[in-house]
């Protein structure tokens, strides 16, 4: 009898689990149709779409192939870059049926992460033609240039245990190890002292390789300077152009120990990603050396072809068109970069075929520029608009790619708000940034807008619907949205009137009964006797290299023992008192000292484009993860670095983002950690193509390793009750609730039904 009852209970349990899997599988099908336009088939076919089985989830081709092949012979497996799904076609419909039956709802372990697979039939799978793109002019890649034996000999020639700076100028950089031979490249002025050769010349072990370079006409004369860099998994180097005045034309870069992806970017925005195999030689001459920036995006995984593609000469695969892709885990890589010291001017000023826009001797400064005076508080609407253009809009366009790389996990309480929306709701994310909230709830129709065209471009790259718009004038119909969110946006408006106008625009978009969630940075970084993570990090190493904007969450709000921090708005309004004795000198805005309490409500917050042991640019990390900073020193040691960052997202960045899993816990994310260490800023050329453009919002400062640009962003930090008081001035809306969440003041507004 007991056995019979037990069997019945087990059958009921299995039945519930089966129904749950079916519900989630159907939900995945709806999500595919809604967000990707992929229609699933009701009847079995040989082809299936595998939700949560894509490169965007951190699933490699090898891991997915292993489980799919257990069900039968696979004919094709298509994995598109950055997508959270894959397509599989079996040789028989019977195998497809077996996969559909046995793999639906199954967990797939991918390294330290796991995903749950949901399979649906599709009528057909189409593959776009795989194409190649030309390499930058003057760029040559020679695979297997050295043998495994030569590789081992070269790596052994570098004694990393030595600390004799006078011999090899070994530098204690924070995110990679570097040695110089022949001449030291100085990071304080991005140049070499040509009259002070190092005691250690180029190692004898390199001579046979260099003589082969001369024999094969990769260079005309033997180099006399070598920089050796060693990168661990997750490390990279910012895009840069090797200093024109320091080195001759040809630059040789030998990759040892592991492969990686190097990205070349033209001033006109073209991006070419080049896979550098282990033991390969990269030769940069002409335009590829003098005009295109080159860099390595810091991440732990690269997306690359699963097998060597047969590309025509002088081309490289355009990975956006490839389906035979996989994830490649990075390993320790050592680069040997050989150059010839230049003793004559580079000729960029006289030669029409040269590249003066990227030349340090033609306007690209190698030393830090004097700091411009800080701006004043605006006294009228026109002044406010100018201040925000210079110290908000231009900065975020400049740092967009880097900024996006620091925005991974949606904040938990924002997730809770979004998850509470009914299926089919219309959501507007005003100031959406890189779109990390647009994919949180796949059951709603989400659209985002941002003042930064560069961030909107990143949203598009990630498959989200977004457009460029000012938060004060959003081109959506009145009363068209069930919900709006404004996360870390309104504190960038520099007058009370403009902040109120931003709230008014959110209310205009809402339907009667619609809700809006607003987050702003709090003046009170210590609340209820608990310090925000922003302040908690102040005693850690190099606190001067941190600044804050919207404080990212660590898994919940600051309230002790899980208690709620929601208050009646009247209570908070009564507590609101303007800050007295604010720190403003002669009407000038002060620059905030990072990781310290605020002493003024209107201030400039630095964003450093240098590397440090912890991230040197911004506020507490998403999800509490301690993403680390950046070093400005370059792999090739000589560089011309921009004060502006690129507006384009790196095409090969496999950060899963908010679409990491269709049905996974999106707040926690999934997939490989692709941004654990450095976050590389991309160079953004100016209007004239000059890669050294600066503005008063991008101030140069000097780190211990190299000069680095520093951007300053305007903020108005809100006192307790101020946000509620601001929203209370708008008719037709009420504050439903308010709370303090990790250094932010937050409100949920509800529009009156009568409106």
Phi, psi and omega in degrees: 000313180297322178297321180295317178297317179298320179295320179295318179296321179295321178295319178296318180297315179297322180297318178296317179296320179297317179296323179296317179297318180297318179299315182289326177294319177294321178297319178297321178298316178296320180296318178299318180292317186289317188259339183239352181070024182263118179267131177266158184256141180284335182256152180299142173223180178280347185248144178224152169258134184251098179289141183073007181251032184254171177299329179293343176267000184084021178264125179274160178301319183296318181293317181289319180301322183301315182283326180292321181291341176293338181270346181152180183287123180270131178273310177218149173227118184249124178231110181276149180299134172072358184272145181270030178207166177219163176243135176233138174238122178270162178286339179224151178293330179299319178294322179296319178299318181297317179296317180298323182284316190266338185259345179295124180083003180278144177272138177244121180276125180235091183065237180273354183248164175223150177230155176256125185271141174227122187249140176223148178286147172228149184292320182203161178233125180252144178244128175284157182294132178284129183237165177241155177242147181292144173290154174306145180304129178092358182263130179228134176243123179246112181280152179051044181290329175241154179278165175302326179292318177294322178300313180297322180295317181293317181294324179289340182287344181264114181265097182285347180284342181288141178237019182278094183296333182290339184268308184239005180051043178295132185247137179276062179290155191279338184229015169189163177259142183218141173227146176243141177233144180086296177218146177271132169273125184265124183280348179284335178228010179053047181204181179242151172269100188289346180264002182230076177293152179282156178296327180267113174279185179299131183303146180302329182297342182272344191297318181298321178294317181292322177296325176292326176297319178293315181301320180275007175064027172285329173222159180267335184218151182297134175295159178233009179222137180225133171242127178250124177242141175238124183247132170272167177303134180095355181258158181205195182214139182295151175299139183199164171246129179300138185307123182299313188287346184271326190227153176289187190295296189287135175234131181249132179230119182255126181261123183233145173091324182195160177267164178204179176242125176252136183252128177253131182232129177273152178303337180277003176103348178299140181232128178235118179264126184241123175282125178256100180291161175299137179072017178268158177245128175253126180247121178248121177224161173056230186299320181295333180272320190264336189243314181285136170281153173226144182194172180234118179292129180287119177195168182262344179227145172244148170267128180206165179302141180291334175224163183296116179286147178269081182268147176301162179301147177063024175229169176219152182299139169273100190295341179293342180258358185266143176250340181270065185247162176209174174266134177244118180284129180287148176233181180296126182237136176244129179247135173252114180247117183254136179215163176250125180297136179267132179247355177238158178303151184285341177087008181294336181282333184253328187275119181293338180273001182275191189228071184295335183295336180250013187262131181292332180276355180243032175119355176268100187294140177261354179241156181299141178276155177298146181286129176288159180293149179292154180284169179260160172297138182290146179246357178205173182299318182296317178298320180297318180296320179293318179300314181292326177298317184281320189251008173227295188299309183295324182294312183291328173296323183288321186258014190307308184297316179292317178302316180298325182292346179260004183244094185254293191266129174299149182287137187304317185283335171291319176304317181298319178297313182294322181290339180281351182286143180289151177302137181088358179294151176263122182243133173244123175259102184270111189089053192282350180059231181273008174084023187292344178262351186288340180251009184296312181246100183290352182274353180251158174270106187253136174225143181238159173217151179208150179290337182271115177295330179293318178290324177296322177299320178295319176303315180297319178300330182269004175087018181258156176272116181206156180215163181277129180197148171280141182293345179273350182207084183268124184281058172237152183297148175299140178057041181255353188241138173283333181207151174226148171232145176224094187256112177060050182237309191295336178291353177272352177276137196262000175225158178301319182296320181285328176293320177294322178297325178293320176295317182300323180292323175298315181296321179301321183289334186287142168288159173304130184086354179288160184238149176231137176249127182235132173240135173223156181288138187264139171296325182273093177278353171240123186216137184052041177064019176236133180272143176291163179299330178303317178280328182299333182275002190291335182268002179281172187298140177056056180294339181291345182268013181241145171218171186224145164236240178293118186284117183282155192274159178249010179127004179162183181276181189274357189293140182291144174056028175076012181286156183280153179243029181271134185228154170296140185295328183297323180298318182287323179297322180295332181276351185286124174225131178301149179291133178262155177054047180292152188275079177231125182258119179052039179076004181274144176285140178268155176267124184290140172274120188298147177065029176233162177293152181281143172239010176205154181270334180248121190202171174250132181247125184285149169233108186272135173259047173234166182260150177211178183295328169243166185303135189262009191247327195211191193282187179307143190285157175300134176064014180078001182290136181273075173293140187264176189269204185233148168255142180273341182295146192258152178301319182267009171069327177253132184202159168242109186260146182270152173278348178249147177266163182290149176268003181253140176281145178296126186297333187259005182291118184261027172300122186299327180066195187288347180263027185301326178211135179300318188236019179270173176285099189291334179297328180269342178075171175207177180092175184289153175282104184261005184217046186281334187245248186282158173233112191276127173283141177265150178281136177241117182289156175281184183298330181271000183089001180287118183278014179237020180300140175228167173215175181293342177274351177242095186261135180281136172224166186245126176265182181288344182249332182191158173291143183218140178288147178233125177264149179238126183249136179282139174221146163245110181273138189269136172279163177303128179088344184292320181294319178296320179296320179298311182293330180293344179282346182267124181287152174083014180213148177229155177277111179286318179200162178212154182198166176252126186227101177048055175083015177234144168266137188224143175224152169245120181259149174233129179278137182301143179294337183279350184281000000 
